[in-house]
Amino acid sequence: MSTSPPSADAAAVPMSARARGALLILCGAIFLEGIDVAMLNVALPAIRAELGLSTTTLSAVVSAYVLGYAGFMLLGGRAADLFGKRRMFLAALGVFLVFSGLGGFATEGWMLLVARFVTGVAAAFMTPAGLALITTNFAEGPQRNKAVLIYAATASAGFSLGLVAGGFLLAISWRWVFFAPVILSALILALAPRLIADDGRRAGGRFDMPGAVTLTGAMLAAAYAVTRLEHPGEGLPWTLAAFAASLVLALLFVAIERRTDTPLVRLGLLRAGSLVRANLSALLFAGAFFGFQFLVSLYLQELRGWTALETSFALLVISVDAILAPTLTPKLVSRFGHARVVLGGLVLAVLSYALFLRISLDWTYASMFPTMILLGLAFALAYGPLTIAATDGIAADEQGLAGGLFNTAFQFGAALGLSAVSAISVYSLGADLSPAGRLEALQAALLVPVAATALAVLVTATGLRRPRLQPQQAG
C-alpha cells in the first residue's frame, strides 16, 4: 500500500462531459448491486411468509448469491481483461436484469435460489469490469482517485439506502424488491453504450480454460464452506470436506498457472505488497462491518422490539460516507496518501465497535449514535482509499483482475464476518434464552468486529513503516 501522497502540483484535470456521464453510469451499476443485496436482506421475512420457506432454504437464498458472486469474481475480472471490459460489463448487466426480474416472479424456493445464484454470477462479472473501466478511463493520479472514491461512496450508499428502500417497497410487495432493480438496470443498459467508450479486446489474449475451471471450483468450494460456518453443528464433515476440496483445487490452480503461457492469474501480481495488504485489510474491514450490522439488527429488532424500517433508519447515518467520500476524502488522500487515510479510517472503526460493547437493554439511540457516526466516517476514510490501493500501479491489462481480487476479498470478508459472529453468538447463548443472556451473547460476538479491525490496523501500519527504512530522496 503506497504511503506517499501525490505531488502537490498534480492538479486534477476537470472531467469532460463524456467522462462524467461514464462515471455516472458505472456508479449507477455499483449502486444497483448494493441496493439489490440490501433490499433482499430486509425482505427475507416477507418472502418466507408467502412462499413457506424453511429457515435452511431462506438462508440458502442469501448464500446462493454469495456462492455465485465470490465463486466467479476472479474469473469475471480476468474475462474483462481478455474479452473487453465494456463488453463484459454490458453482457453481465443484461443477465443481472433478466434474473433479478425472474426472482420477482418466483413461486417456489428453488426458483428463487436459481435466480439469486445467477444474479450473483452476473454481479461477479459486472463489478470488476465496472471498476476496471474507471481505473483505465481516468488517468492515474488525482482524477482517478476522485473517480474511484465517488464510485466507492456510491457502492456504500447503495447498500445503506437499500435498507430503507426495501422497507418502503415491502409496503407494496416483496416482489418489488426484485422488480425495482430491473427498472434501474434497464435504464443503465440503455445509456451505457452511448457513454462508455469501447476498450476493445487485449491483443493476442487467450483463455486459460484449465485455470478457469480449477479457480472457479476452488472459489465455489470455499464460498460454500464459509456459508456453512453459520451453522456449526450441522454437517461438520461436509464443511471440512468443502474446505479441503477448495485447498486441493487451489494448489492445482497454482500448478497450472506456473506452466501455462497465458495464465488466468499472473502469480507475480500477488507479490505486490501494497495489493496484498489492501486486500487483507478489505477482507477484515468487510467482515467487521457486516458482522456488526447483523448483530445490531438482532439487538434492535429482537431485543428492543424495533421494526425493520426503524432499524434501517437507525443505520442510515452510516451512509454519511456517501457525502464525505467524494468531497473530503480526495483532499485527505492528496495531502497524506491513501495508506495513512486508510489507517485513520480503521482506527475510527475500532473505536466505533468498542463503544458499542457497552450496550444494555435500555440504551437510547443517543447512546448508539456515536458508534453510527464514527462508522460512517470510518467508511468514508477506509473503503475508497482501499480500492485505490488495490488497483494503484497495476497495468491496464490486469485492472480487471485486480478489481476482481479486491471484490473477492471484500465478499469473502463479509461472509466470514457474518459466519463468525453468528457462530460465536450461538455458542455464547447456551441455554440462557433470557433477554440478559441474549444480550451477553451479542456482546461476546461484538468482539469479532473489534478484533478484525484491530488486526486490519496492524496490517496497514506495517505498510506505513516500510518506507522509513529507505534513504530520503534529495529534493
Stockholm file with secondary structure:
# STOCKHOLM 1.0

chainA/1-475         MSTSPPSADAAAVPMSARARGALLILCGAIFLEGIDVAMLNVALPAIRAELGLSTTTLSAVVSAYVLGYAGFMLLGGRAADLFGKRRMFLAALGVFLVFSGLGGFATEGWMLLVARFVTGVAAAFMTPAGLALITTNFAEGPQRNKAVLIYAATASAGFSLGLVAGGFLLAISWRWVFFAPVILSALILALAPRLIADDGRRAGGRFDMPGAVTLTGAMLAAAYAVTRLEHPGEGLPWTLAAFAASLVLALLFVAIERRTDTPLVRLGLLRAGSLVRANLSALLFAGAFFGFQFLVSLYLQELRGWTALETSFALLVISVDAILAPTLTPKLVSRFGHARVVLGGLVLAVLSYALFLRISLDWTYASMFPTMILLGLAFALAYGPLTIAATDGIAADEQGLAGGLFNTAFQFGAALGLSAVSAISVYSLGADLSPAGRLEALQAALLVPVAATALAVLVTATGLRRPRLQPQQAG
#=GR chainA/1-475 SS CCCCCCCTTCCCCCCCHHHHHHHHHHHHHHHHHHHHHHHHHHHHHHHHHHHTCCHHHHHHHHHHHHHHHHHHHHHHHHHHHHHCHHHHHHHHHHHHHHHHHHHHTCCSHHHHHHHHHHHHHHHHHHHHHHHHHHHHHSCTTHHHHHHHHHHHHHHHHHHHHHHHHHHHHTTTCTTHHHHHHHHHHHHHHHHHHHHSCCCCCCTTCCCCHHHHHHHHHHHHHHHHHHHHTTSTTSCHHHHHHHHHHHHHHHHHHHHHHHHCSSCSSCGGGGGCHHHHHHHHHHHHHHHHHHHHHHHHHHIIIIISCCCHHHHHHHHGGGGGHHHHHHHTHHHHHHHHCHHHHHHHHHHHHHHHHHHHTTCCTTCCHHHHHHHHHHHHHHHHHHHHHHHHHHHTTCCGGGHHHHHHHHHHHHHHHHHHHHHHHHHHHHHHHTTCCSHHHHHHHHHHHTHHHHHHHHHHHHHHHHHHHGGGGSCCCCC
#=GC SS_cons         CCCCCCCTTCCCCCCCHHHHHHHHHHHHHHHHHHHHHHHHHHHHHHHHHHHTCCHHHHHHHHHHHHHHHHHHHHHHHHHHHHHCHHHHHHHHHHHHHHHHHHHHTCCSHHHHHHHHHHHHHHHHHHHHHHHHHHHHHSCTTHHHHHHHHHHHHHHHHHHHHHHHHHHHHTTTCTTHHHHHHHHHHHHHHHHHHHHSCCCCCCTTCCCCHHHHHHHHHHHHHHHHHHHHTTSTTSCHHHHHHHHHHHHHHHHHHHHHHHHCSSCSSCGGGGGCHHHHHHHHHHHHHHHHHHHHHHHHHHIIIIISCCCHHHHHHHHGGGGGHHHHHHHTHHHHHHHHCHHHHHHHHHHHHHHHHHHHTTCCTTCCHHHHHHHHHHHHHHHHHHHHHHHHHHHTTCCGGGHHHHHHHHHHHHHHHHHHHHHHHHHHHHHHHTTCCSHHHHHHHHHHHTHHHHHHHHHHHHHHHHHHHGGGGSCCCCC
//
